[in-house]
Amino acid sequence: MSPLAPFKHDTFRIIWTASLASNFGGLIQAVGAAWLMTSISQSVNMVALVQASTALPIMLFSLVSGALADNFDRRRIMLVAQGFMLSVSAILTACAYFGLITPWLLLLFTFLIGCGTALNNPSWQASVGDMVPRDDLPAAVALNSVGFNITRSVGPAIGGAIVAAAGAAAAFAANTLSYLAILFALFRWRREIPESSLPRETLGRAVSAGLRYVAMSPNIGKVLLRGFVFGLSASAILALLPLVARDLVRGGPLTYGIMLGAFGLGAIGGALLSARLRERLSSEAVVRCAFAGFAASAAVTAISPVAWLTSLALTVSGACWVLALALFNTTVQLSTPRWVVGRALSLYQTMTFGGIAGGSWLWGVAAEQYGAANALIGSCLLMFAGAAIGLRFALPEFKSLNLDPLNRFAEPPLELDLKPRSGPIVIMIDYEIHEPDIPEFLTTMAERRRIRIRDGAGHWALMRDLENPTTWTETYHVPTWVEYVRHNQRRTQADAAVGDKLTALHRGTTPPRVHRMIERQTIVPEHYERYKQPAEMH
């Protein structure tokens, strides 16, 4: 599979190209904000908080943004997010130009830009699967990393030159203009939205469904853990790089920009090598190499007194950064069906950027107390610990799971007059299982339980008839009839193997019997007339 295959798809190619300009402006803005903070504050911790203030909203709001991405038009969400960031950047430019910026006001603006990023990212990441077929998805994720890091390789250096020549306000102005290209590309995109016969989930129910899905998906949980540890440890280099440029190698804003450019150049190399490395090494081996390489880079950065050696080490850390994060992202996308992919990606981003935000603060405090060099050595040790975690929580391998909807479910004809909000609904399924098949049946039922709860069922139980021991009954609850239909429509082609295996173990003369019931409470006689009304009234 060619690493450039996603460029055959017009929508991906156009939006990818437009995103280059937006990323370019964002990096120029980041250089301007970081260096401006060194000019208006003597606090080392405030400098590190510039990165934390951008990452913190992604940790706080990504899950809500993921729920929005799965339930609304992702294109419109991205348009709103990009328009919001353009407005904030324009106001930041004006405040910087007129000399109104204070340290806390600068952190507020970077926090607001981070809020726009938090709204945009889940929709953007989930939309990649709408732009390219599943087979091209790993290459598309890698190309997104290439695109970002192409701009990272030159953007910071140019940003440093702009700040040195014209001040931070000029850098903020360049970022404001950079949003125009992506806004134009999104306006042109006419995304096909799949039709659904079901009402849209409420925000609270959508968020809880995303949390439940990830909680019942062990492989995704491993990615979240490793992403958090990686963000927590690896954030030290980017958070403390302005101090490295100013204090350890005695440079200025241009030196800082060049160092960021070296990081970006290494990231491009890492993105281009990722496919070849995945062919030769396991996913866990790639991640351990990324942790170890980043640790070595942090150690060299801590002890290097010259810019060229530090820049060389930063190319290694840039490559490791992309290798780890692109692999995490791809694993989540390939392990998640389309109905919940935005929420799964948002949880991944919440954990990773939560680590980055927490690490930025942590290493900033450590640098203020013990110096930037010692803080980098501390992060180096934590990175080696992150690699060791893989001995217990190894990253799963890519699997060619078919996560398309199964589409075997058809709403049964009902005698009661149910409405979508009628409920609670209780489901009971009877199986006839012979004694020799019970161990295999129980093992398969454990997987069925995970799938049921993952897709929205509650109060799952498995019971055996005491008088007829060959009869086993699976039961679960869903809150309303529409949630029962939604639960069944979430089943994927990959889940079918479990249901087919249970059917094969069933020894009855007819298929497993399904009982669909609505739960009712007992009533006193004088209230009976009210309960003769249609079921949706209760």
N, C-alpha and C positions, 0 to 999 in steps of 0.2 A: 504494500500500500504506500503510494507516494505521500510524503509529508505535505505536499502542496495540493493534494486532491481537493480539499474544501474550496479552493479558489475557483473550481469549476462551477460553483453555485453563485449566481449573480448577487443575491441578497447578502450572503456572507462576505463576498469580496468587497462590495460597496461599503457596507457598514464597518468592516474591518479597516478599510482604508481611511474612512472618516474618523474612526476611533484613534488612529495614529495622531491626528491633529489634536484631539481632545487630551490624549495622554501626554503629548508633548507640552501642552499648556499647563496641565496639572503638575508636571515635574518642575517646570519653570516656577510655578507658584510655590511649590514645596521648598525650593531653594531660597526663594525670596522670603518666605515666612520664617524658615529656620535661621537664615542669616540676619534677618531683621530682629529676631528675638535676641541674638547675641549682642546686637547693638543697643537695644533698649532695656536689657536686663542683665545683671551680673550673676543671676542665679543659674547654676548649672542645671538644677532640676527643672526650671522653666523652659530651658532649651529642649530638654528631653520630652517635656510635656507637649511640645508642638506636634510630634508624631503621635503621642498618646491621644491628643484631642481629636485627631483625624480618625484614628482607629476605634476610639471608644463608641461613637454612634453606631458603627457597624456591629459591634458586639451587642449593643443595647436594642437596636431596632431591626436587625436583619430578619428575625423570625417573623415579625409582623409583615415586613416587606416580602418575605417568601410566601406567606399566606395570600397576600395581594397578588403576587405574580402567578399563583396557581388558580386564582379565581377571577381575575380581571384581564383585560387586554394588556399583555406585557409591553407592547409597543407604546401605548398611551402612558403607561407608568414611566417608561424611560423618557418620554417626552417631558412629562411633568418634572422628573428628577433633574434632567439636563437644564430645563428652563429655570428651575430653582437655583441650581449651582451658578448659572450665568448671572442671575440677579445678585446673589450674595457676593460673587467675585467683583461685580461692577461697584457695589457699595464699598467693599474692601479697598478697591483701587482708589476710590474718591477719598476715603478716610486716610489712606497712606499718603496720597498726594498733598492733602492739606495738613499733614502732620498731626492727625488726631489719634493715632494708634498708641495704645498702652499695652503692656504685656497681657493683661487679662482680656482686653478687647480683641487682641490678635488671636488668643486662644478661642474666644467665642466665634470669631469668623471661621477659623479652621474647623471648629466643632460643627458649625452649620454646613460647611462644605462636606464634612464627613457624613452628616445626615443625608445630604443628597446622594452621596455615594452609597450609603446603606439602602436607600430606596431603589437606586438604579441597579446595583450589582446582582441581586437574585434574579431579576427579570432578564438582565443581560446574559447571565450564565445559563439560565434555563432556556433562553431563546436560541442558543447555539444549536440545541437539538431540534429546533423548528426550522433552522436554516440549512442544515446538512443532514444526510441520512446517518443512521446509527454507526455504520462501519467507518464513517469519516470523523466521528466524534473525537476520538483521541487526538487525531491530527489537528482538528479545529481548535481544541483546547491548547495544544502546543503552539499553534500559530498565534493564538491570542497572547500567549506569553512572549512569543517572538516579537509581535507588534509592540507590546508594552515596552519590552526591553530594547528594541531598536531606538525608541524615543529616549529610554533611560540612558542609553550609551552616549547620546549627544545632547539631549535636552538639559541635563543638569549643568554641563559645561557651558552651554549657551546661556542658561539661566544665571550661572555665576558671572558670566561676562556682562549680561544685562544689568544685574544688580551692581556690579562694580562700576559700570559706565553710567547708568541712569537711575539707580536706586531701586528699592523694592516695589515702588508703585508701578514702575514700568513692567516688572515681572508679573504683577497682578493684572495689569491691563492685557498683557499677552495671553494670559489664561482666560480672561473674559472673552476675547475674540475666538479662542480655540473651540468653544462650544458650538459655534455656528455650523461647522461642517457636520457634526454628528446630528444636530437638530435637523438639518436639511435632509440627511440620509434617512433618518427615522420618518420624516414626513413623507418621503417617497415610498417607503416600504408598505406594501399592502398585505399584511399577514392574514392567512386563512385561519379563522378561529373555529375549532371543532364545535359542532352543535351538541347540546346536551338537553335531554328531556327533564333533567332534574333542576330544582331551584339552586341558586348559588348558596354555598355554605356561609353561615355567619362567621364573622372574623374570629370570635372566641372558639367556635367549633373547629374552624380551619386550623387555628394555631394548635389546639389540643390534638387534632388528627396528625399534624406533622410531628409533634413531640412523641406521640404514641408510635407512629411508624418507625421513627429512628430508634426509640427505646427497644422495640421488638426486632431490630435488624442488627445483630451483633457485629457484622462486618463494618457497617457504617459507624458503629460506636468505636471501633478500633481506629478508624480514620480520624474521628473527632478528637480522641485522646492524643494521638500522635501529632495532629495539627496544632493542638493547644500547646503541647510541650515545645514543638518546633518554634511557634510564634513567640512563646515566652523567652526562650533562650536566644534565638537568632535575632530578635529585635534589638539587641544591644548594639550591634554594629551600626545600623541605620540611625538609631536614636542618638548615639554618641558621636557620630561621624563629624558634625560641626565642631565638636570639641577636639576630636582627633586632628582635624585640619588646622584648627587655631592653636592648639596647645602642644600636641605631640610632634607635628612636623612643621610648625611655625609658618603656616600658609594663610591665605585670605579666601574670599568667596570664590575666586576662580579655581584655587586648589581644591576647595570643597566640591565644586561642580565637576572637576576632572575626576576626582575620586568616585563620585556617584556615577560618572560615565563609565569608569572602569568596572564598577559593579554591574552596570547594565550591559556592557560588552560581554562580560562573563555569562550573564543570564541568557543572552542570545545563543552563545555557544552551548549552554546547558539545554536550552529548548531544542536546538537542532540535533543534539546527541541523544535526547531522551528516548526516541523511538528505537534507536540502535541498542541502547543500554537495556531497554525493557525486553528486547529480543534475546539478549545474552544473560541477563541477570533477573532474579526474582524481584517482585515489587519491594519486598522487605530489604533485600540486599541494596537496592537503589537508595532507599530511604536511609539506611544505616550509613552508606557512603556519603549521603548529603549531610547528615549530622556530623560525621567525622570531619569532612572537608570544611564545613563551616567552623567547627571548633579550631582546626588548624589555622584557618584564616584569621579568626579572632585573636589567637595567640600572637601571630605575626604582627597584626595591626597594633596590638598592645605594646610590643617591644620595638617596633620599627621607628627610627628617627628621621627617615627620609620618605618623601612623597612617592617616589617611583616604586619602592619596595612595598609600601602600603597599598598602592594601586594594584600591583601584581597580586597581592593577597586578596584584594577585593574582587578581582576577576574570578577567583576560585569560589568565594562566598556567593557571588552572583549566580554562578552556574549551579551551585548546590541549592540555592533559594528556589530557582525555577524547577529543578529536578524534583524536589520534594513537593512543592505546592501544586504543580501541574499534575503530578501523579495522584495526590490526594483528591484534587478536583475531579479528575477523570474517573477514579474509583467510585466516588459518590454518584456521579452521573450514570455510570454503567450498572450501578447496583440499585437504581431507583426508577420506578415507572413514571410516566409523564405527569400523572395526576398530582404527584407530590414532590416532583423534582425541585421546584422552587423552594419549598420548605426544607428539604434535605440539604440543599446547597446553602441556604441561609443559616442553618444550624452549624454546618461546617465553617462558614465564615464567622459566625458568632464565636465559636470556640477558637479559631485561628487568630482572629483579630482581637478577641479577648486576651489571648496570650500576648499578642503584640502590644496592646494598650497597657496591660499589667506589667509586661517586661520593660516597656519604655519608662514607666514610672519607677519600677524597681531598680533598673540600671542607672537611671538619673539620680536617685537617692544614693546608690552605692558610689557613683562617681563623685557626688558632692562630698561624701564622707571620706572616701579612700582614694579618689583620683580615677580618671577615665581608664588608665592602663589596668589598674587592679580590678575595676568593674568588668572589663573585657576578659580578663583571666577567669573571673567568676563565671561569666557566661559560657566560657569555653568548657569548664568542668560540667556545667549543667547540660551542655550539648552532648557530651559523652554519655551522661546519664540517660539522655533521651534516646540515644542509639541502643543502650542496654535494655530499655523498656521493651524493645522488639523481641527479646527472648521470651517474654510472657505474652505480649500483645502484638504478634506479628501481623503485618499488613496483608490483607487477602490478595490473592492473584486476580487478574482480570478474568472475568467469565463471560462467555457469549450467551448470557441469559436472554430469553425472549420475554421482554417485559411489556409487550403489547397486550391490550385487553383481551381476555379470554372470549368474551362475547357468547357464552353458552347460556346465560341466564335470560329467562323470559318471565315477566310478571305473571303469576298464576291468576286465573279467574277467581274472584272472591264473592262469597254470598253476603257478607256484611258490607255496609256502605262506608268504607274507609276513605279517609282523606289523607293527604301526605303527612299531616301532623298527628294523625292518630297513633296511639301507643300507650304504654310500652309494648313492644312486640317480643314474644318468646318463641324461639325456634327449637324444635326437638327432632332429631334424626335417629331412626332406629336401624341398627345393624344386627345381622346374625353372623356370629363369629365362632368358628369351631375352636376347640381347646388348643390344638397344635399351632394355630395361627395367632394366638393371643399376644405373645411377645412382639411379633412384627406389627400387629395391630396397635399396640400401645406405643411403640416407637413412632409409628406413622402418625398417630393421634397427637403426640407431643408436637410434631411439626404443624399439624392442622391447628392446634391451639395457638401457636405463635402467629400463624397466618390470620386466623380469625381475629385475635386481639389487635394485631397490627393494622388490620383493615377496618376496625371500628366496633367490633363486638365486645360485650362485657358479660361478666358473670358466667364465663365459660366453665362447663363441668362435663365430666364423663361418668356415667353411672352404669352399673350392671344389675340386671334383674335377679333378685334372690330366688324367685320361683322358676325362672327360665334362664339359667346361667349363660346360654348362648346369645341372649339378647343384651345388647349394649346400646345406650342412648346418649348421644351428644346433645348438649343444650347450651344455648347462649341467648343473650338479650341484646336488643338494640332499642334506642329510645323512641323512634317513630317508624312508620312504614317507609317514608322516603329514605331514612337512614338504612333501612334493611335493603332497599333497592340499590342505594349507593354502595353499601358494603359488598354486594354481589358483583356490581359493575367494576369494582376495583381489582377483582381477581385477574391475574395475568396468565399468559401462556405457560410461564415457568411454574406457576402454582398448580397447573392442571395435573402434574405427575402425582401429587399427593392425593388429590381427589380420585384419580384413576386407580391408584393403588388401593385405596379404601374400598372402592367399588369391586375390585378384583378379590379382596379378602372377604367380602360379604357373601354368605352362602345361602341367602334366602331365594325363594323361587321368583320373587319380584324385586325390583331395585329398592335400595334403602328408602324407608318411608319417612317423608318429611311432614312434620306437623307445624303449622304456622298459627300462632295463637296471640290474641291480644289480652293483656293482663287487666283484670278488673278487681276492685275491692268489694267486699260484702257490704250490703246496704240494709237499712231498716225498711219495713214494708211500705210506709207512707211515702218514701222517696222513690219507689220503684218506677212510677210513671216517667220521671225525668230520665231514667236510664233506658227507656224504650226509644229515646230519640237516637238519631244516627250516631255512629261511633265517634265521629270527629268532634262532637260537641262536648266530649268528656275530657 
